[in-house]
Amino acid sequence: MRVALLAAIMVGLSTAGVSAAAFWIVRHSLFSDLDDQLYQRAAVVVASGVAEEPQNLPAAALYGSDIRVELVDGQGGGFQIKNAPTPPVGEPELAVAAGKKDSSLRTVHDQRVLAVPAGGEGLALVLAQPMDPVRHTLAKLGVVLALVGGAGVVLAALAGATVAGAGLRPVQRLTAATERVARTGDLRPIPVSGSDELARLTHSFNVMLAAVAAAQEQQRRLVADAGHELRTPLTSLRTNMELLIAASKPGAGALSEADRREIFDDVRGQIQELSTLVGDLVELAREDAPGAVHEAVDLVEVVERALQRARRRAGEVQFEEHLMPWVLNGDATALERAVLNLLDNAVKWSPPGGVVRVGLHALGDGTAMLEVADAGPGIADEDLPRVFDRFYRATEDRGRPGSGLGLAIVKQVAERHGGAVRAGRGADGGALLAVRLPGAPELAHT
């Protein structure tokens, strides 16, 4: 309605301006023609010698029945047509007769009055023509212009409403779709037709819906996987606790010291597994660290700190590192956590006395590759694409400790820093896990 109203107002203003200009031009033209006709008739009458023979006045002047004519002198006397209306005579006409003015043209009582010298001494020819025909023509012209302008305004309002309705219909569909999403949570994409701005807006909205749907699916999968992973240690804890409670009741058989110690060790192990799992879930669930400080980070120092922590719990597994200087802008704590997860995973799969090789080298395209290769059996081909998925664990990994989230955290940290991860096989046949990170050699920042 606002578009239709705006179109009607703009057309109305334009029509009013054009009509006013046309009316003024036609009015000026009609009055100019009227004045020219009076001058021409006055010149014909004067040229006929009416000053020498005033009796010729009727025959010389009456070319139109609406013309009023009179010869006047400077005192107001003169000659007029018998039984015919006379033109109004006033001071301007008398001044022309007295020779004080060359001519006089004015409007008196809705008559156009012209006075010119009659060609003789002390005489002026006065012609008057009523303006009723001109007024009538202008009145009809005003009615026509008003009708045409009104019709134009109505047509403009109808056209504006039609165009606005057609143009806003996709917006209404998009609005209805957004209301449907808000009301029902249905994230199905909206059909897109055309290639205009509204189609682009709908496509962008569909992209947003797809991102929201993917986020919801990821959240549901995380909750389902976390529930599945939490169920096993919780069930084991409950079983052990029920066994201890049952053994402590009067009349129940006492547990041996070895059985008690085994139960307590199992409880401690399950609590440790729960703590690790909850910590990994908290780390993985957050989109970005709330208190993370992004600053220049020396990746070599980060890797060396992670190596120190990994060596303390690696047992007989050895580490061999070849690190090139590399600096990037990021979160040192998150990067250290990711590197430590890679090292812990390599230690878990390496046999006693095995060697874990850690390498960091520039690729020459503004990125560096951090590679961790273990001495284990390697990763099966069918498992390579899913190594970094949440809670994914290979068949032979089911009995080993861990939450199944360590490598997923590595992937998240890498992507948060603009990098990527990949999995493959090392030169010794073991697993090779690599993280590619942007940055620059340390020398470029000194």
C-alpha positions as CSV (number, residue, x, y, z in Angstrom):
1,M,0.0,0.0,0.0
2,R,2.8,2.4,0.7
3,V,4.4,1.7,-2.7
4,A,1.0,2.2,-4.4
5,L,0.4,5.4,-2.4
6,L,3.9,6.7,-3.3
7,A,3.4,5.9,-7.0
8,A,0.0,7.7,-6.9
9,I,1.5,10.8,-5.1
10,M,4.5,11.0,-7.5
11,V,2.3,10.7,-10.6
12,G,-0.2,13.1,-9.1
13,L,2.5,15.7,-8.5
14,S,4.0,15.1,-12.0
15,T,0.5,15.4,-13.6
16,A,-0.3,18.5,-11.6
17,G,3.0,20.1,-12.7
18,V,2.4,19.2,-16.4
19,S,-1.2,20.3,-16.3
20,A,-0.4,23.6,-14.7
21,A,2.3,24.3,-17.2
22,A,0.0,23.3,-20.1
23,F,-2.8,25.4,-18.8
24,W,-0.6,28.5,-18.4
25,I,0.9,28.1,-21.8
26,V,-2.5,27.7,-23.5
27,R,-3.9,30.6,-21.5
28,H,-1.0,32.9,-22.5
29,S,-1.3,31.8,-26.1
30,L,-5.1,32.5,-26.2
31,F,-4.7,36.0,-24.7
32,S,-1.8,36.7,-27.0
33,D,-3.9,35.7,-30.0
34,L,-6.8,37.9,-28.7
35,D,-4.5,40.9,-28.3
36,D,-3.0,40.3,-31.8
37,Q,-6.4,40.1,-33.4
38,L,-7.4,43.4,-31.7
39,Y,-4.2,45.1,-33.0
40,Q,-4.8,43.8,-36.5
41,R,-8.5,44.9,-36.6
42,A,-7.5,48.3,-35.2
43,A,-4.8,48.7,-37.9
44,V,-7.4,47.8,-40.7
45,V,-9.9,50.3,-39.4
46,V,-7.3,53.1,-39.1
47,A,-6.0,52.3,-42.6
48,S,-9.5,52.6,-43.9
49,G,-9.5,56.4,-43.2
50,V,-12.0,56.4,-40.5
51,A,-10.6,59.6,-39.0
52,E,-11.6,61.6,-42.2
53,E,-14.9,59.8,-42.7
54,P,-16.3,58.7,-39.3
55,Q,-19.4,57.5,-41.1
56,N,-17.4,54.5,-42.4
57,L,-16.9,53.3,-38.8
58,P,-19.6,50.6,-38.8
59,A,-18.6,49.1,-42.2
60,A,-14.9,49.2,-41.4
61,A,-15.0,47.8,-37.8
62,L,-17.6,45.1,-37.6
63,Y,-15.7,42.1,-38.7
64,G,-17.0,40.2,-35.7
65,S,-20.3,40.6,-33.9
66,D,-18.6,40.6,-30.5
67,I,-16.4,43.6,-31.3
68,R,-17.3,46.9,-29.7
69,V,-15.9,50.0,-31.3
70,E,-15.9,53.8,-30.8
71,L,-14.0,56.9,-31.8
72,V,-13.2,59.1,-28.9
73,D,-11.5,62.6,-28.6
74,G,-9.5,63.9,-25.7
75,Q,-12.7,65.3,-24.0
76,G,-14.6,62.0,-24.0
77,G,-16.8,62.8,-27.0
78,G,-16.7,60.9,-30.3
79,F,-18.5,58.6,-32.7
80,Q,-20.1,55.3,-32.0
81,I,-22.2,52.8,-33.8
82,K,-25.9,53.4,-33.3
83,N,-27.8,51.0,-31.2
84,A,-24.6,49.0,-30.5
85,P,-22.9,48.5,-27.1
86,T,-19.9,50.8,-26.7
87,P,-16.5,49.8,-25.2
88,P,-15.6,51.1,-21.8
89,V,-13.6,54.4,-22.0
90,G,-11.4,55.7,-19.3
91,E,-8.3,57.7,-18.7
92,P,-6.0,55.4,-20.6
93,E,-8.1,55.7,-23.7
94,L,-8.5,59.5,-23.3
95,A,-4.7,59.8,-22.9
96,V,-4.2,58.0,-26.2
97,A,-6.7,60.4,-27.9
98,A,-4.9,63.4,-26.4
99,G,-1.6,62.1,-27.8
100,K,-0.1,61.4,-24.4
101,K,0.3,57.7,-25.0
102,D,1.0,55.7,-28.1
103,S,-1.6,52.9,-27.2
104,S,-3.4,51.4,-24.4
105,L,-4.4,47.8,-23.7
106,R,-6.2,46.7,-20.6
107,T,-8.9,44.4,-19.2
108,V,-12.0,46.1,-18.0
109,H,-15.2,44.2,-16.8
110,D,-14.0,41.0,-18.4
111,Q,-13.3,42.8,-21.7
112,R,-10.0,43.3,-23.5
113,V,-9.9,47.0,-24.4
114,L,-7.4,48.4,-27.0
115,A,-7.0,52.1,-27.8
116,V,-4.8,53.4,-30.7
117,P,-4.5,56.7,-32.4
118,A,-7.2,57.0,-35.2
119,G,-4.9,58.8,-37.6
120,G,-6.4,62.3,-37.0
121,E,-5.9,65.1,-34.5
122,G,-7.2,64.3,-31.1
123,L,-8.9,61.0,-32.0
124,A,-8.4,57.5,-30.7
125,L,-9.9,54.3,-31.9
126,V,-11.2,52.1,-29.0
127,L,-11.9,48.4,-29.6
128,A,-13.2,46.0,-27.0
129,Q,-13.8,42.3,-27.2
130,P,-15.4,40.2,-24.4
131,M,-13.2,37.4,-22.9
132,D,-16.1,35.0,-22.4
133,P,-15.0,32.6,-25.3
134,V,-11.4,32.5,-24.0
135,R,-12.7,31.9,-20.4
136,H,-15.0,29.1,-21.7
137,T,-12.1,27.5,-23.6
138,L,-9.9,27.6,-20.6
139,A,-12.6,26.2,-18.3
140,K,-13.1,23.2,-20.7
141,L,-9.3,22.7,-20.9
142,G,-9.1,22.7,-17.0
143,V,-11.8,20.0,-16.8
144,V,-10.0,17.9,-19.4
145,L,-6.7,18.2,-17.7
146,A,-8.2,17.4,-14.3
147,L,-9.9,14.3,-15.7
148,V,-6.8,13.1,-17.4
149,G,-4.7,13.8,-14.3
150,G,-7.1,12.0,-12.1
151,A,-7.2,9.0,-14.4
152,G,-3.4,9.0,-14.4
153,V,-3.3,9.0,-10.7
154,V,-5.8,6.1,-10.4
155,L,-3.9,4.1,-13.0
156,A,-0.6,4.9,-11.3
157,A,-2.0,3.7,-8.0
158,L,-3.3,0.5,-9.6
159,A,0.0,-0.1,-11.4
160,G,2.0,0.6,-8.3
161,A,-0.2,-1.8,-6.3
162,T,0.2,-4.5,-9.0
163,V,4.0,-4.1,-9.3
164,A,4.4,-3.9,-5.5
165,G,2.3,-7.0,-5.0
166,A,4.3,-8.9,-7.6
167,G,7.6,-7.7,-6.3
168,L,6.8,-8.3,-2.7
169,R,5.3,-11.7,-3.2
170,P,8.7,-13.5,-2.9
171,V,9.4,-11.4,0.2
172,Q,6.0,-12.6,1.7
173,R,6.9,-16.2,0.9
174,L,10.3,-15.7,2.5
175,T,8.7,-14.1,5.5
176,A,6.2,-17.0,5.8
177,A,9.1,-19.4,5.6
178,T,11.1,-17.7,8.3
179,E,7.9,-17.7,10.5
180,R,7.5,-21.4,9.8
181,V,11.1,-22.1,10.8
182,A,10.6,-20.1,14.0
183,R,7.3,-21.8,14.8
184,T,8.1,-25.4,13.9
185,G,11.9,-25.6,13.8
186,D,11.6,-27.1,10.3
187,L,14.9,-26.3,8.6
188,R,14.0,-27.5,5.1
189,P,15.3,-25.2,2.3
190,I,13.0,-22.7,0.6
191,P,12.4,-23.2,-3.1
192,V,14.3,-20.6,-5.1
193,S,13.1,-19.2,-8.5
194,G,14.7,-16.6,-10.7
195,S,18.1,-14.9,-10.3
196,D,17.2,-11.5,-8.8
197,E,18.2,-10.0,-5.5
198,L,15.3,-11.8,-3.7
199,A,16.4,-15.1,-5.2
200,R,20.0,-14.4,-3.9
201,L,18.5,-13.5,-0.5
202,T,16.5,-16.8,-0.4
203,H,19.6,-18.7,-1.4
204,S,21.6,-17.0,1.4
205,F,18.8,-17.9,3.8
206,N,18.9,-21.5,2.6
207,V,22.7,-21.6,3.3
208,M,22.0,-20.3,6.8
209,L,19.3,-22.9,7.3
210,A,21.7,-25.6,6.1
211,A,24.4,-24.3,8.6
212,V,21.9,-24.3,11.4
213,A,20.7,-27.8,10.5
214,A,24.3,-29.0,10.3
215,A,25.0,-27.5,13.7
216,Q,21.9,-29.1,15.2
217,E,22.8,-32.5,13.7
218,Q,26.3,-32.1,15.1
219,Q,25.0,-31.2,18.5
220,R,22.6,-34.2,18.5
221,R,25.4,-36.5,17.4
222,L,27.7,-35.1,20.1
223,V,25.1,-35.7,22.8
224,A,24.2,-39.2,21.5
225,D,27.9,-40.2,21.2
226,A,28.7,-38.6,24.6
227,G,25.8,-40.5,26.2
228,H,27.0,-43.7,24.7
229,E,30.6,-43.2,25.9
230,L,29.5,-42.2,29.4
231,R,27.3,-45.2,29.8
232,T,30.1,-47.7,29.9
233,P,32.2,-46.2,32.8
234,L,29.0,-45.2,34.7
235,T,27.7,-48.8,34.4
236,S,31.0,-50.2,35.6
237,L,31.1,-47.7,38.5
238,R,27.6,-48.6,39.6
239,T,28.4,-52.3,39.4
240,N,31.5,-52.0,41.5
241,M,29.7,-49.8,44.0
242,E,26.8,-52.2,44.3
243,L,29.2,-55.0,44.8
244,L,31.0,-53.1,47.6
245,I,27.7,-52.2,49.3
246,A,26.5,-55.8,49.1
247,A,29.7,-57.1,50.6
248,S,29.5,-54.6,53.5
249,K,26.0,-55.8,54.6
250,P,25.8,-58.1,57.7
251,G,25.9,-61.7,56.9
252,A,27.3,-61.2,53.4
253,G,30.4,-63.0,52.3
254,A,33.5,-60.9,52.8
255,L,35.6,-59.9,49.8
256,S,39.3,-60.9,49.7
257,E,41.9,-58.2,49.9
258,A,42.9,-58.9,46.3
259,D,39.3,-58.5,45.1
260,R,38.9,-55.3,47.0
261,R,42.1,-53.9,45.6
262,E,41.0,-54.9,42.1
263,I,37.6,-53.2,42.5
264,F,39.2,-50.0,43.9
265,D,41.7,-50.0,41.0
266,D,38.9,-50.4,38.6
267,V,36.9,-47.6,40.2
268,R,39.9,-45.3,40.1
269,G,40.4,-46.1,36.4
270,Q,36.8,-45.5,35.6
271,I,36.8,-42.1,37.5
272,Q,40.0,-41.1,35.6
273,E,38.3,-42.1,32.3
274,L,35.2,-40.1,33.2
275,S,37.4,-37.1,34.1
276,T,39.2,-37.3,30.8
277,L,36.0,-37.7,28.8
278,V,34.3,-34.8,30.5
279,G,37.4,-32.6,30.0
280,D,37.6,-33.5,26.3
281,L,33.8,-32.9,25.9
282,V,34.1,-29.4,27.4
283,E,37.1,-28.7,25.1
284,L,35.4,-30.0,22.0
285,A,31.9,-28.5,22.6
286,R,33.0,-24.9,22.8
287,E,33.2,-23.1,19.5
288,D,36.1,-20.9,20.6
289,A,38.0,-20.5,23.9
290,P,36.3,-17.6,25.8
291,G,39.5,-16.4,27.4
292,A,41.8,-17.3,24.6
293,V,44.6,-14.8,23.9
294,H,45.6,-14.7,20.3
295,E,49.2,-13.6,20.0
296,A,52.4,-14.5,18.2
297,V,53.2,-18.1,19.2
298,D,56.5,-19.9,18.6
299,L,55.3,-23.3,17.5
300,V,58.7,-24.9,18.3
301,E,58.4,-23.9,21.9
302,V,54.8,-25.2,22.0
303,V,56.0,-28.6,20.6
304,E,58.9,-28.8,23.0
305,R,56.6,-28.2,26.0
306,A,54.3,-30.9,24.8
307,L,57.2,-33.3,24.3
308,Q,58.3,-32.7,27.9
309,R,54.9,-33.6,29.2
310,A,54.6,-36.6,26.8
311,R,58.0,-38.0,27.9
312,R,57.0,-38.1,31.5
313,R,54.2,-40.6,30.8
314,A,55.6,-42.3,27.7
315,G,57.4,-45.2,29.5
316,E,59.9,-46.8,27.2
317,V,58.8,-45.0,24.1
318,Q,61.4,-42.7,22.7
319,F,61.0,-39.4,20.8
320,E,63.0,-38.1,17.8
321,E,62.3,-34.5,16.7
322,H,63.3,-32.3,13.8
323,L,61.8,-28.9,14.3
324,M,62.2,-25.8,12.0
325,P,61.4,-22.3,13.3
326,W,57.8,-21.3,12.8
327,V,55.6,-18.5,14.2
328,L,51.8,-18.0,13.9
329,N,49.1,-15.9,15.5
330,G,47.0,-18.1,17.8
331,D,46.3,-19.6,21.2
332,A,49.4,-21.2,22.7
333,T,47.4,-23.3,25.2
334,A,45.1,-24.8,22.6
335,L,48.0,-25.5,20.3
336,E,49.9,-27.3,23.1
337,R,46.8,-29.4,23.9
338,A,46.5,-30.4,20.3
339,V,50.2,-31.4,20.0
340,L,50.0,-33.3,23.2
341,N,47.0,-35.3,22.0
342,L,49.0,-36.2,18.8
343,L,51.9,-37.3,21.0
344,D,49.8,-39.3,23.4
345,N,48.0,-41.0,20.5
346,A,51.4,-42.0,19.0
347,V,52.7,-43.3,22.4
348,K,49.5,-45.4,22.8
349,W,50.1,-47.2,19.5
350,S,53.9,-47.5,19.8
351,P,55.4,-50.7,21.3
352,P,57.9,-50.5,24.2
353,G,61.2,-49.2,22.9
354,G,59.5,-47.8,19.8
355,V,60.4,-44.3,18.4
356,V,57.9,-41.5,17.8
357,R,59.2,-39.1,15.1
358,V,58.1,-35.5,15.3
359,G,58.8,-33.1,12.4
360,L,58.0,-29.5,11.7
361,H,59.0,-28.0,8.4
362,A,57.8,-25.2,6.1
363,L,56.0,-26.0,2.9
364,G,57.0,-22.8,1.0
365,D,53.4,-21.5,0.6
366,G,52.9,-19.7,3.9
367,T,52.2,-22.8,5.8
368,A,54.1,-25.4,7.9
369,M,53.5,-29.1,8.4
370,L,53.7,-30.7,11.9
371,E,54.0,-34.4,11.5
372,V,53.9,-37.1,14.2
373,A,54.7,-40.7,13.1
374,D,54.4,-43.6,15.5
375,A,55.9,-47.1,15.4
376,G,52.6,-49.0,15.6
377,P,50.8,-51.1,13.1
378,G,49.4,-48.1,11.2
379,I,45.8,-47.2,10.3
380,A,43.6,-49.4,8.1
381,D,42.5,-47.9,4.8
382,E,38.9,-47.9,5.8
383,D,39.7,-46.0,9.0
384,L,41.8,-43.2,7.4
385,P,38.9,-40.9,6.5
386,R,37.3,-41.1,10.0
387,V,40.4,-40.9,12.2
388,F,39.6,-37.3,13.3
389,D,35.8,-37.8,13.8
390,R,34.4,-37.5,17.2
391,F,34.2,-40.7,19.3
392,Y,35.4,-42.7,16.3
393,R,37.6,-45.6,17.4
394,A,39.0,-48.4,15.2
395,T,38.1,-52.0,16.0
396,E,41.5,-52.8,17.5
397,D,41.3,-49.6,19.6
398,R,38.1,-50.6,21.5
399,G,40.0,-52.1,24.5
400,R,42.5,-49.3,24.8
401,P,42.0,-46.3,27.2
402,G,40.9,-43.0,25.8
403,S,37.7,-41.0,25.1
404,G,37.8,-41.1,21.3
405,L,37.9,-37.3,21.3
406,G,41.7,-36.5,21.3
407,L,42.1,-36.3,17.5
408,A,38.8,-34.5,17.1
409,I,40.2,-31.8,19.4
410,V,43.3,-31.7,17.2
411,K,41.2,-31.1,14.1
412,Q,39.1,-28.4,15.8
413,V,42.2,-26.5,17.0
414,A,43.8,-26.7,13.6
415,E,40.7,-25.4,11.8
416,R,40.3,-22.7,14.4
417,H,43.8,-21.5,13.5
418,G,43.1,-21.6,9.7
419,G,44.8,-25.0,9.2
420,A,43.9,-28.6,8.3
421,V,44.7,-32.1,9.4
422,R,45.3,-35.3,7.5
423,A,46.1,-39.0,8.3
424,G,48.4,-41.4,6.5
425,R,51.2,-43.9,6.9
426,G,54.7,-43.2,7.9
427,A,57.9,-44.4,6.4
428,D,58.2,-47.2,9.0
429,G,54.6,-48.4,8.4
430,G,53.1,-46.7,11.5
431,A,50.4,-44.0,11.6
432,L,51.3,-40.6,10.3
433,L,49.2,-37.7,11.6
434,A,49.9,-34.2,10.3
435,V,48.6,-30.7,11.0
436,R,49.1,-27.9,8.5
437,L,49.1,-24.4,10.0
438,P,49.6,-20.9,8.5
439,G,52.4,-18.6,9.7
440,A,55.9,-17.6,8.8
441,P,59.5,-18.6,9.8
442,E,60.6,-17.1,13.0
443,L,63.3,-15.0,11.2
444,A,60.6,-13.1,9.3
445,H,59.3,-11.7,12.7
446,T,62.7,-10.6,14.2
